[in-house]
């Protein structure tokens, strides 16, 4: 990820330029592919935490986009909301926020 746009608690916009770096190679938790750019699962698991399973772009499913809270009053602007293969079919995006649902409510 070369750069990010954040929104502060008072509405200020912050641009973070990560610059060009040599990306670390990672292994997808699901298909075991080696990748350098991937995603983390955004499925809520409780206590304001997410699954955060590391996965390649091929295994990730993007549900939508939204302003994602990252702590300290900051929000990542227009970030993709992604889920892993385990949580596919267990969440939806409503008003730019991920919402988990159980199988009985479907």
C-alpha positions in Angstrom: 0.0 0.0 0.0 1.8 3.1 -1.2 -0.4 5.7 0.6 -3.4 6.1 2.8 -6.0 8.8 3.5 -7.1 9.2 7.1 -9.7 11.4 8.7 -9.0 12.7 12.2 -11.4 13.1 15.1 -11.9 16.8 14.3 -12.6 16.1 10.6 -9.1 17.0 9.4 -7.7 14.9 6.5 -4.3 13.3 6.7 -2.3 11.9 3.8 0.3 9.2 4.6 2.7 8.4 1.8 4.4 5.1 2.5 6.8 5.5 -0.5 8.3 2.8 -2.5 9.5 -0.1 -0.4 10.5 -3.6 -1.0 7.4 -5.5 0.0 7.8 -8.4 2.4 6.7 -11.8 0.9 3.8 -13.4 2.8 1.9 -16.7 2.6 -1.8 -16.7 2.2 -3.5 -18.5 5.2 -6.0 -20.1 2.8 -4.4 -21.1 -0.5 -0.8 -20.9 0.7 0.2 -18.7 -2.3 3.2 -16.4 -1.8 2.2 -12.7 -2.3 3.5 -9.2 -1.6 0.2 -7.3 -1.6 -2.8 -8.7 0.1 -5.6 -8.0 2.5 -6.7 -8.6 6.1 -10.2 -9.9 7.0 -12.4 -7.1 8.4 -15.0 -9.5 9.8 -16.0 -8.3 13.4 -15.1 -10.9 16.1 -16.1 -8.9 19.2 -14.5 -6.4 21.6 -14.0 -3.9 18.6 -11.6 -6.4 17.0 -11.6 -8.0 13.5 -10.5 -11.4 12.2 -7.4 -9.9 10.5 -6.6 -13.2 8.7 -3.9 -12.4 6.1 -4.8 -13.5 2.6 -3.9 -12.9 -1.0 -6.1 -10.8 -3.3 -7.5 -13.9 -5.0 -8.9 -15.4 -1.7 -10.3 -12.1 -0.4 -13.8 -11.0 -1.2 -14.4 -7.3 -1.2 -17.9 -6.4 0.1 -17.8 -2.7 -0.4 -16.0 0.5 0.7 -16.3 2.7 3.7 -14.6 4.9 6.3 -13.1 2.3 8.6 -12.2 3.2 12.2 -8.6 2.3 13.1 -8.4 3.7 16.6 -7.5 6.9 18.3 -10.4 8.7 16.6 -8.9 8.1 13.2 -10.7 6.6 10.2 -9.3 5.2 7.0 -11.1 7.0 4.2 -12.8 5.0 1.4 -11.1 1.7 2.5 -12.1 -1.6 1.0 -14.1 -3.8 3.4 -12.8 -7.4 2.8 -13.6 -10.8 4.2 -11.8 -14.1 4.2 -13.2 -17.4 2.8 -14.3 -18.5 6.3 -16.5 -15.3 6.7 -17.9 -15.1 3.2 -21.7 -15.2 3.5 -21.6 -14.1 7.1 -21.5 -10.3 6.6 -22.7 -7.5 4.6 -21.9 -3.8 4.2 -24.6 -1.3 5.4 -23.9 2.4 5.1 -20.2 1.8 4.6 -19.9 -0.4 7.7 -19.5 -4.1 7.9 -22.3 -5.9 9.7 -22.2 -9.6 10.7 -25.3 -11.8 10.6 -26.0 -15.4 11.5 -27.3 -18.1 9.2 -30.7 -18.1 10.8 -31.4 -14.4 10.0 -30.7 -14.9 6.2 
